[in-house]
C-alpha cells in the first residue's frame, strides 16, 4: 500500500481545489468559495484543499476577516459530515493545528497518496515539481525546516506581518524575471513523483494552468490534473468512481 495513505470513503463525489489566495482585498473570490461550499461541496464525500487557500498566512493568529469566515464555513461543512483535508502551499505553509482545529480541517503531508474510489491518487501542492526554479527550491527547503518554522511562528505579530509583505513583494519581483518554462513543472520531476509513490493519477495546483495531462511512465498510462487559481476565474476537479473531471464555471 502506498506511503502516507489517506483513505477515501463513500461512493459519491470528492472535490479538489487549490490556489484560492483568499484575502480581504478580493471579496469576490471569497464569496465564490463560500457559495461553492454550500452549493457544490455540501453532502459530498470529502473536500481536499491542496495549498494556498490564503494569499498569505503569518500564523494561526492571522487577523484578516476572511480567515474567521472561512473557518466557520469549513467547520460547518465538516460537522455536517463532509471531511475537509488541507495540504500546505507556498503561501500558507505556516498554517498549523490551532487554525486547522478551528476550521475542522485535517492536515495532510505534501505529498500524500489517497485511495480515491479504488485508484491510488497522489496529491501535491505542485511547487516541488517546479524543480527548474532553483532559487525558489533552495528558499523552500530553508523555510520549511521545523526549527525555522518554530522560530517564525514565535516572532512578534507585527514583525511577521512585515516579513510577509516583503516576501510577497520579493516573490512578485522574482517571477517577473523568470520564464514561463521555469515556473512550470519539470517533466522529470513529474515522472519521479509517479514512480516514487506508486500512483498513476496526480492532482496538484501551484502553476495556475488548469488542464488534464496524459503521461507515459514506463508501461503505465498516467494522468495529471492541474487545478486552477481563483484570481480571474475559478474552478475545481471533482472525482467519483468513474474518474475525474475539471470544472471551470463561468464567472
C-alpha positions in Angstrom: 0.0 0.0 0.0 1.4 3.5 -0.9 3.1 5.5 1.8 1.0 8.3 3.5 -2.3 6.7 2.5 -5.3 8.7 3.5 -8.3 6.6 2.9 -11.3 7.8 0.9 -14.8 6.9 1.7 -18.3 6.5 0.2 -19.4 6.2 -3.5 -20.3 9.8 -4.2 -18.0 12.7 -5.2 -14.8 14.2 -3.9 -13.7 17.8 -4.6 -10.2 19.3 -5.0 -9.3 23.0 -5.0 -6.1 25.0 -4.7 -4.7 28.5 -5.1 -7.8 30.4 -3.9 -5.4 33.0 -2.4 -8.2 34.3 -0.2 -7.7 37.8 1.3 -9.9 40.6 2.5 -8.7 42.5 -0.6 -10.6 40.1 -3.0 -14.1 39.7 -1.6 -15.4 38.3 -4.9 -13.2 35.2 -4.7 -14.2 34.7 -1.1 -17.9 34.9 -2.0 -17.4 32.4 -4.8 -15.7 30.0 -2.4 -18.4 30.2 0.3 -21.1 29.6 -2.3 -19.1 26.7 -3.7 -19.0 25.1 -0.3 -22.7 25.5 0.2 -24.0 24.7 -3.3 -21.5 22.1 -4.6 -19.4 20.5 -1.8 -22.0 20.1 0.9 -23.0 16.4 1.1 -20.0 15.2 -0.8 -17.5 12.5 0.4 -14.7 15.0 1.0 -13.0 18.3 0.1 -9.3 18.5 -0.4 -7.6 21.9 -0.3 -4.2 21.5 -1.9 -2.5 24.6 -0.7 -2.6 28.4 -1.0 -6.1 28.7 0.5 -5.0 32.1 1.6 -2.9 34.8 -0.1 -0.6 34.9 2.9 -0.6 33.3 6.3 1.6 34.7 9.1 0.5 32.3 11.8 -2.7 31.0 13.4 -3.3 34.4 14.9 -3.8 35.7 11.4 -6.2 38.7 11.7 -7.9 39.0 8.3 -11.7 38.7 8.5 -11.6 36.1 5.7 -9.7 33.7 8.0 -12.5 33.7 10.5 -15.3 33.5 7.9 -13.5 30.6 6.2 -13.0 28.7 9.4 -16.7 29.0 10.3 -17.9 27.7 6.9 -15.3 24.8 6.7 -16.2 23.8 10.3 -19.9 23.8 9.3 -19.1 21.6 6.3 -17.1 19.2 8.3 -19.6 19.0 11.2 -22.3 18.1 8.6 -20.3 15.0 7.5 -18.0 16.2 4.7 -14.4 15.9 5.9 -12.0 18.6 4.9 -8.3 17.9 4.3 -5.7 20.6 3.9 -2.2 20.4 2.3 0.2 23.3 2.7 1.0 25.6 -0.2 3.8 28.1 -0.6 1.7 31.0 0.7 0.2 29.3 3.7 2.8 26.8 4.9 2.7 28.3 8.4 -0.9 27.3 8.9 -0.8 25.0 12.0 -3.1 22.8 14.2 -4.7 25.7 16.0 -6.4 27.0 12.9 -7.0 23.6 11.5 -9.0 22.7 14.6 -11.0 25.9 14.3 -11.8 25.1 10.7 -12.4 21.4 11.2 -9.7 20.5 8.8 -7.3 17.5 8.8 -3.7 18.5 7.9 -2.1 16.1 5.5 1.5 15.9 4.2 2.8 17.1 0.9 2.9 14.6 -0.9 0.1 12.3 0.2 -1.4 9.3 -1.6 -5.1 8.6 -1.1 -7.3 5.7 -2.2 -9.8 7.6 -4.4 -12.6 5.2 -5.2 -10.1 2.4 -5.7 -7.5 4.4 -7.6 -4.3 5.4 -5.7 -4.1 9.2 -6.3 -1.1 11.4 -5.5 -1.8 14.8 -4.0 0.7 17.7 -4.0 0.6 21.4 -3.9 2.9 21.3 -7.0 5.7 23.7 -6.2 8.2 20.9 -5.6 7.6 19.8 -9.2 8.9 23.1 -10.5 12.5 21.9 -10.0 14.0 24.1 -12.6 13.3 27.1 -10.3 16.4 26.5 -8.3 16.4 29.7 -6.2 12.8 29.0 -5.1 13.6 25.4 -4.3 16.5 26.5 -2.1 14.3 29.0 -0.3 11.6 26.4 0.2 14.0 24.0 1.8 15.3 26.6 4.2 11.9 27.9 5.5 10.2 24.5 5.8 12.8 23.3 8.3 11.0 22.6 11.6 13.3 24.8 13.6 12.9 27.7 11.2 9.1 27.3 11.3 9.1 27.3 15.0 11.2 30.5 15.1 9.0 32.2 12.6 5.8 31.4 14.5 7.2 32.9 17.7 8.2 36.2 16.1 6.1 39.2 17.2 2.9 39.6 15.1 3.9 43.0 13.6 7.3 41.6 12.5 5.7 38.6 10.9 3.3 40.8 9.0 6.1 43.0 7.7 8.1 40.0 6.7 5.1 38.5 4.8 4.7 41.8 2.9 8.4 41.8 2.0 8.2 38.1 0.9 5.2 38.8 -1.3 6.9 41.8 -3.0 10.1 39.7 -3.4 8.2 36.9 -5.0 6.4 39.1 -7.5 9.7 40.7 -8.4 11.4 37.4 -8.8 8.6 36.0 -11.0 9.0 38.9 -13.4 12.5 37.8 -14.3 11.6 34.1 -14.8 10.5 32.4 -18.0 7.2 30.5 -18.1 9.1 27.2 -18.5 11.0 27.7 -15.3 7.8 28.3 -13.3 6.0 25.2 -14.8 6.6 21.6 -13.7 9.6 19.7 -14.8 8.6 16.5 -16.7 11.3 14.5 -15.0 10.1 15.7 -11.6 6.6 14.5 -12.5 7.8 11.1 -13.6 9.8 10.7 -10.4 6.8 11.6 -8.4 4.7 8.9 -10.1 7.4 6.3 -9.7 8.2 7.2 -6.1 4.6 6.9 -4.8 3.2 4.1 -6.9 0.3 6.1 -8.3 -0.8 6.8 -11.8 -3.0 9.8 -11.0 -1.7 13.1 -9.7 -3.7 16.1 -8.7 -1.9 19.4 -7.9 -2.1 23.2 -8.1 0.5 26.0 -7.9 1.1 26.6 -11.6 -2.3 28.1 -12.2 -2.5 26.3 -15.6 -5.7 24.1 -15.3 -5.6 21.1 -17.6 -5.5 17.3 -17.8 -2.2 15.9 -18.9 -1.5 12.4 -20.1 1.8 10.8 -19.1 3.5 7.6 -20.1 5.5 6.3 -17.1 7.3 3.1 -18.0 4.5 0.9 -19.4 1.8 2.7 -17.5 -0.6 5.4 -18.8 -0.9 8.1 -16.1 -2.9 11.3 -15.8 -2.1 14.6 -14.1 -4.8 17.1 -13.2 -3.8 20.7 -12.6 -6.1 22.9 -10.6 -7.0 26.5 -11.5 -6.4 29.6 -9.4 -9.3 31.7 -8.2 -7.9 35.2 -9.2 -9.7 36.0 -12.5 -11.5 32.7 -12.8 -12.3 29.7 -10.6 -12.8 26.0 -10.7 -12.1 22.6 -9.3 -11.5 19.0 -10.0 -14.2 16.6 -8.9 -13.8 12.8 -8.9 -16.1 9.8 -8.5 -15.9 6.1 -9.1 -15.9 6.7 -12.9 -12.9 9.1 -12.9 -12.2 12.8 -12.6 -13.1 16.0 -14.5 -12.0 19.6 -14.5 -14.7 22.2 -14.0 -14.2 25.8 -14.9 -17.5 27.5 -14.4 -18.3 30.9 -16.0 -17.9 33.9 -13.7 
